[in-house]
Amino acid sequence: MSTPVERLFTLFDRTAAILQEELKCSYLEAVAETGENLFHGDVLQEEVSELSQKRLKKEYKEIQLERFTNEEIRKSFQLAVLKGMKENTQPHHQMTPDAVSLFISYLVGKFTAKHLALTILDPAVGTANLLTTVLNHLPGKQVKSYGVDVDDLLIKLAYVNANLQKHPIQFFNQDSLQPMFVEHADVVVCDLPVGYYPHDENVSRFILKAEKGHSYAHHLFIEQSLYYTKEGGYLFFLIPNSLFSSDQAAALHTFLKEQAVIQGLLQLPLSMFKNEQAAKSIFILQKKGSNVKAPKKALLAELPRFSNKQIMQAMMRKIDEWFASEKSQ
């Protein structure tokens, strides 16, 4: 007996293969098209042959989306997207690992426990896997959310992903380092795009622009995110472990000292990454404001393998204890 996630993935996979053939497009584009069809319960592409239309409609009819949880929909859609990304390898098409997205969701829930309403922004939203994971783990809160990405295919996948899960996210297909049309957020979540930002002419207003040559995109994303965060708002970044040892680290350090309070730095297990150079950490900041106090001691830890349940539970207890002592002030 297959699981709900396997059943739904099989539907995405089979129908995307039909559309890929019919529309002469990539598998990833076909995943976006079939997701849109499933949401509307119809075949929206006029160029699809009559025979394929019948096959697709039969497939869609056999699946009743309302019987699946948001997490089942998200995971199955993510599996189809990952399959497409493997076939169509572009370096910036990378998805935040599931275990990391779930852990960030847990942290967002802990830091915003007293908020009844939240505005959340992901300025490098990709396919919205991280953002929708967070939204799925904030029950009982009124949430307004925004996702921004420069890649038009990723934004289309994000929009379909959000529709299937019934999340009313507002998406913008633009360069996130240009002025964004979003409200200031209570929470920013972002798997930072790492590397150089190619458009030197766009960075004149940034404090963290490089003295000469290209600036680091991940530094500019941190600055832009802080600008679009409300006073006292929280930011959860997935950062490269080399963030504070690069040639432009001193400027970043000074900037963060002025603008934010460091709440935590949690190093992800090295076993998650191909090599040590690719390793990442979760960096938690709070934007300075009149009522913002620095923690007595920042939350610092090396996380164990997520698959090691016992050690992971012990780590969660330590984190809960940190919250109990810090947030009771």
C-alpha positions as CSV (number, residue, x, y, z in Angstrom):
1,M,0.0,0.0,0.0
2,S,1.6,3.3,-1.0
3,T,1.6,6.4,1.2
4,P,-0.4,9.5,0.3
5,V,2.9,11.3,-0.6
6,E,3.9,8.5,-3.0
7,R,0.4,8.4,-4.6
8,L,0.4,12.2,-5.2
9,F,4.0,12.2,-6.4
10,T,3.1,9.4,-8.9
11,L,0.3,11.6,-10.2
12,F,2.6,14.6,-10.6
13,D,5.2,12.4,-12.3
14,R,3.0,10.6,-14.7
15,T,1.0,13.7,-15.8
16,A,4.1,15.9,-16.0
17,A,5.7,13.2,-18.4
18,I,2.6,13.4,-20.6
19,L,2.7,17.2,-20.7
20,Q,6.5,17.3,-21.3
21,E,6.0,15.2,-24.4
22,E,2.9,17.2,-25.6
23,L,4.3,20.7,-24.9
24,K,7.9,19.9,-25.8
25,C,9.1,21.6,-22.6
26,S,11.3,20.6,-19.7
27,Y,10.0,18.2,-17.0
28,L,10.2,21.1,-14.5
29,E,8.0,23.3,-16.6
30,A,5.6,20.4,-17.1
31,V,5.4,20.0,-13.2
32,A,4.3,23.6,-13.0
33,E,1.7,23.0,-15.7
34,T,0.3,19.8,-14.2
35,G,0.1,21.4,-10.8
36,E,-1.9,24.3,-12.3
37,N,-4.2,21.7,-14.0
38,L,-4.7,19.8,-10.8
39,F,-5.6,23.0,-8.9
40,H,-8.2,23.9,-11.5
41,G,-9.4,20.3,-12.1
42,D,-9.0,20.7,-15.8
43,V,-6.4,20.7,-18.7
44,L,-5.6,24.3,-19.4
45,Q,-3.1,23.8,-22.3
46,E,-5.0,24.1,-25.6
47,E,-2.2,22.5,-27.6
48,V,-2.6,19.1,-25.8
49,S,-4.0,16.4,-28.0
50,E,-7.5,15.0,-27.4
51,L,-6.2,11.6,-26.4
52,S,-3.8,13.1,-23.8
53,Q,-6.5,15.4,-22.5
54,K,-8.7,12.4,-21.7
55,R,-5.8,10.6,-20.0
56,L,-4.9,13.7,-17.9
57,K,-8.5,14.4,-16.9
58,K,-8.9,10.8,-15.8
59,E,-5.7,11.0,-13.7
60,Y,-6.8,14.3,-12.1
61,K,-10.3,13.0,-11.3
62,E,-8.9,10.0,-9.4
63,I,-7.1,12.3,-6.9
64,Q,-9.2,14.4,-4.5
65,L,-6.8,17.0,-3.2
66,E,-8.9,17.8,-0.1
67,R,-8.1,14.3,1.2
68,F,-4.4,15.2,1.5
69,T,-2.8,17.4,4.2
70,N,-0.8,20.4,3.2
71,E,2.4,18.7,4.2
72,E,1.5,15.7,2.0
73,I,0.9,18.0,-0.9
74,R,4.1,20.0,-0.3
75,K,6.3,16.9,0.0
76,S,5.0,15.2,-3.1
77,F,5.2,18.4,-5.1
78,Q,8.8,18.9,-3.8
79,L,9.7,15.4,-4.9
80,A,8.6,16.1,-8.4
81,V,10.4,19.4,-8.4
82,L,13.6,17.7,-7.2
83,K,13.4,15.2,-10.0
84,G,13.1,18.1,-12.4
85,M,16.0,19.9,-10.9
86,K,18.2,16.8,-11.2
87,E,17.4,16.6,-14.9
88,N,17.9,20.3,-15.5
89,T,20.8,21.1,-13.3
90,Q,21.2,24.8,-12.8
91,P,23.4,25.8,-9.9
92,H,20.9,28.3,-8.4
93,H,18.0,25.8,-8.6
94,Q,18.6,24.2,-5.2
95,M,16.0,23.4,-2.6
96,T,16.4,23.8,1.1
97,P,16.5,20.2,2.6
98,D,13.3,19.2,4.2
99,A,14.7,18.5,7.7
100,V,16.2,22.1,7.7
101,S,12.9,23.7,6.6
102,L,11.1,21.8,9.4
103,F,13.7,22.9,12.0
104,I,13.4,26.5,10.9
105,S,9.6,26.2,11.2
106,Y,10.1,25.0,14.8
107,L,12.4,28.0,15.5
108,V,10.0,30.5,13.9
109,G,7.1,29.1,16.1
110,K,9.2,29.4,19.3
111,F,10.4,33.0,18.6
112,T,6.9,34.2,17.6
113,A,4.9,32.2,20.2
114,K,3.3,35.4,21.5
115,H,2.3,36.8,18.1
116,L,-1.3,36.3,17.0
117,A,-0.7,37.8,13.6
118,L,2.5,37.8,11.5
119,T,3.8,39.1,8.2
120,I,6.4,36.8,6.7
121,L,8.8,37.5,3.8
122,D,11.1,35.1,1.9
123,P,13.2,37.3,-0.5
124,A,14.7,34.3,-2.3
125,V,11.6,32.2,-2.3
126,G,12.6,29.7,-5.0
127,T,9.7,27.1,-5.2
128,A,8.3,28.3,-1.8
129,N,9.3,25.0,-0.2
130,L,10.8,26.7,2.9
131,L,8.1,29.3,3.1
132,T,5.2,26.9,2.9
133,T,6.8,24.5,5.4
134,V,6.9,27.4,7.9
135,L,3.3,28.4,7.1
136,N,2.2,24.8,7.6
137,H,3.6,24.9,11.2
138,L,2.1,28.1,12.4
139,P,-1.5,26.9,13.2
140,G,-3.9,29.4,14.8
141,K,-2.0,32.5,13.6
142,Q,-3.2,35.1,11.1
143,V,-0.4,35.2,8.6
144,K,0.3,37.4,5.6
145,S,3.2,36.3,3.4
146,Y,5.3,37.5,0.6
147,G,7.7,35.6,-1.7
148,V,10.2,37.2,-4.1
149,D,12.4,35.6,-6.7
150,V,14.2,36.7,-9.9
151,D,13.7,33.3,-11.6
152,D,10.4,33.2,-13.5
153,L,10.1,29.4,-13.6
154,L,10.8,29.1,-9.8
155,I,8.1,31.7,-9.1
156,K,5.6,29.8,-11.3
157,L,6.4,26.6,-9.3
158,A,6.1,28.6,-6.0
159,Y,2.7,30.0,-7.1
160,V,1.4,26.5,-8.0
161,N,2.8,25.0,-4.8
162,A,1.1,27.7,-2.7
163,N,-2.2,27.3,-4.6
164,L,-2.3,23.5,-4.1
165,Q,-1.8,24.1,-0.3
166,K,-4.3,27.0,-0.3
167,H,-1.8,29.5,1.0
168,P,-2.6,33.1,-0.1
169,I,1.0,34.1,-0.6
170,Q,1.8,37.2,-2.7
171,F,4.6,36.5,-5.2
172,F,6.8,39.0,-7.0
173,N,9.0,38.0,-9.9
174,Q,11.8,40.5,-9.5
175,D,15.4,41.0,-8.4
176,S,15.1,41.1,-4.6
177,L,18.0,43.5,-4.3
178,Q,16.0,46.2,-6.1
179,P,13.2,48.0,-4.1
180,M,10.5,45.4,-3.3
181,F,6.8,46.0,-3.3
182,V,6.2,44.3,0.0
183,E,5.1,45.3,3.5
184,H,7.7,45.3,6.3
185,A,7.8,41.9,7.9
186,D,7.7,40.5,11.4
187,V,9.7,37.5,10.2
188,V,12.1,36.9,7.3
189,V,13.1,33.4,6.3
190,C,15.7,33.0,3.6
191,D,18.1,30.4,2.3
192,L,20.6,33.0,1.2
193,P,21.8,32.9,-2.4
194,V,25.6,32.7,-2.1
195,G,28.0,34.2,-4.5
196,Y,28.8,37.5,-6.2
197,Y,26.0,39.9,-7.3
198,P,26.7,40.8,-11.0
199,H,24.9,44.1,-11.2
200,D,27.4,46.6,-9.7
201,E,25.2,49.5,-10.8
202,N,22.4,48.4,-8.5
203,V,24.3,48.4,-5.2
204,S,25.2,52.1,-4.7
205,R,22.7,52.5,-1.9
206,F,23.9,49.4,0.1
207,I,26.1,49.8,3.1
208,L,27.6,46.3,2.5
209,K,28.6,47.0,-1.1
210,A,32.2,46.0,-1.9
211,E,34.9,48.7,-2.0
212,K,35.9,47.4,-5.4
213,G,34.7,44.6,-7.7
214,H,31.5,42.7,-7.2
215,S,29.7,42.6,-3.9
216,Y,28.6,39.4,-2.1
217,A,24.9,38.7,-2.9
218,H,24.5,37.0,0.5
219,H,25.7,40.1,2.3
220,L,23.3,42.4,0.3
221,F,20.4,40.0,1.0
222,I,21.0,40.3,4.7
223,E,21.1,44.1,4.5
224,Q,18.0,44.2,2.3
225,S,16.1,41.8,4.5
226,L,16.9,43.9,7.6
227,Y,15.6,47.0,5.8
228,Y,12.3,45.2,5.1
229,T,11.9,43.9,8.7
230,K,9.9,45.7,11.4
231,E,11.7,46.9,14.6
232,G,12.0,43.9,16.8
233,G,11.3,41.5,13.9
234,Y,13.2,38.2,13.6
235,L,15.3,36.9,10.6
236,F,16.2,33.3,10.0
237,F,18.9,32.9,7.5
238,L,20.6,29.8,6.1
239,I,24.2,31.0,5.8
240,P,27.4,29.5,4.5
241,N,29.7,28.6,7.4
242,S,32.4,30.8,5.8
243,L,30.2,33.9,6.2
244,F,32.4,35.4,9.0
245,S,35.7,34.4,7.6
246,S,35.5,36.0,4.1
247,D,37.4,39.1,2.9
248,Q,34.3,41.3,3.4
249,A,33.3,39.8,6.8
250,A,34.6,42.8,8.9
251,A,32.1,45.2,7.2
252,L,29.3,42.7,7.8
253,H,30.2,42.3,11.4
254,T,30.2,46.1,12.0
255,F,26.8,46.5,10.1
256,L,25.2,43.7,12.2
257,K,26.4,45.2,15.4
258,E,24.7,48.5,14.5
259,Q,21.4,47.1,13.1
260,A,20.6,43.8,14.9
261,V,20.9,41.6,17.9
262,I,22.3,38.0,17.3
263,Q,19.8,35.6,18.9
264,G,21.4,32.4,17.7
265,L,23.7,30.4,15.5
266,L,23.0,26.7,14.9
267,Q,25.5,24.8,12.8
268,L,23.9,22.1,10.7
269,P,25.5,18.6,10.7
270,L,28.4,18.3,8.2
271,S,27.0,15.0,7.1
272,M,24.2,16.9,5.3
273,F,26.7,18.4,2.8
274,K,28.9,17.2,0.0
275,N,31.9,18.8,1.6
276,E,32.9,21.1,4.4
277,Q,33.0,24.1,2.0
278,A,29.3,23.7,1.3
279,A,28.3,23.4,5.0
280,K,25.7,25.8,6.3
281,S,24.2,27.1,9.6
282,I,21.0,28.7,10.7
283,F,21.6,32.3,11.8
284,I,19.0,34.1,13.9
285,L,18.9,37.8,14.1
286,Q,16.5,40.3,15.7
287,K,16.3,43.8,14.3
288,K,17.0,46.5,16.9
289,G,14.1,48.4,18.3
290,S,13.1,50.2,21.5
291,N,12.1,47.1,23.4
292,V,14.7,44.7,22.0
293,K,17.1,43.3,24.5
294,A,20.2,41.2,23.6
295,P,20.0,37.7,25.0
296,K,22.1,37.0,28.2
297,K,23.7,34.3,26.1
298,A,23.0,33.7,22.4
299,L,21.6,30.3,21.4
300,L,24.8,28.5,20.0
301,A,24.9,24.8,19.1
302,E,26.2,22.3,16.7
303,L,23.1,20.3,15.7
304,P,23.3,16.5,15.6
305,R,22.1,14.5,12.6
306,F,18.4,15.0,12.3
307,S,17.9,11.2,11.8
308,N,19.3,10.5,15.3
309,K,16.1,10.9,17.2
310,Q,17.4,10.5,20.7
311,I,20.2,13.0,20.4
312,M,18.0,15.4,18.5
313,Q,15.3,15.2,21.3
314,A,18.0,16.1,23.9
315,M,19.0,19.1,21.7
316,M,15.4,20.2,21.5
317,R,15.2,20.1,25.3
318,K,18.3,22.3,25.5
319,I,16.7,24.8,23.1
320,D,13.5,24.7,25.1
321,E,15.5,25.5,28.3
322,W,17.2,28.4,26.5
323,F,13.8,29.8,25.6
324,A,12.5,29.3,29.1
325,S,15.4,31.2,30.7
326,E,15.7,34.0,28.0
327,K,12.1,34.7,27.2
328,S,11.0,34.8,30.8
329,Q,12.9,38.1,31.3
